[in-house]
Amino acid sequence: MTISVLIVCLGNICRSPMGEAVLRNEALKRGITDIHVDSAGTAAAHIGEDPDERTIEVCGMNDVPISHSARQVRASDFTSFDYILAADGSNLRALERHVGHSEGSKATVKLWGSYLSDNKPIQDPYYGGLRIGLRNGACAGWVYGGLQASLGKRVRGAVNDLTDGTG
Ligand code: 4NP
């Protein structure tokens, strides 16, 4: 059965397209094909835009292919995705407001970092320089959490692969 994961941030140009790209790439590297990954933003401001140049740069430095056109979260996401994972608390609250209005929602809506022991949000990087990255452990940690939640034992050990020598 294919598992579907939607990664959500505010603008869908920095954090969530990176999470989407990393998750897809990690699944691919492990030969896992029964996963569908997408990303979206809670806001409409950047609809149709490519990922932020800093996100593209970090992905490029880590050989992670990235291609995404920003879109906003829509009601049908709550019925079509198994997991909807928010980057920070503000994104999560926006999603939870949505859930209340989405009949038949089946998605598990959680904080991106909730699979990690520290349960930390991934802060908005837009005005603060590149504070996210494949190298700071946050995204890597989420990827592990997301993979573990969605794919179970098959990805045990991924957190070490992703965070070794980084940070
Ligand atoms: P993202 O970052 O939510 O990780 O895509 C942001 C992108 C744009 C804005 C804020 C955060 N903005 O205010 O336009």
Boltz pocket constraint, residues with backbone or C-beta under 6 A from the ligand:
constraints:
  - pocket:
      binder: B
      contacts: [[A, 9], [A, 10], [A, 11], [A, 12], [A, 13], [A, 14], [A, 15], [A, 16], [A, 45], [A, 46], [A, 123], [A, 124], [A, 125], [A, 126]]
      max_distance: 6.0
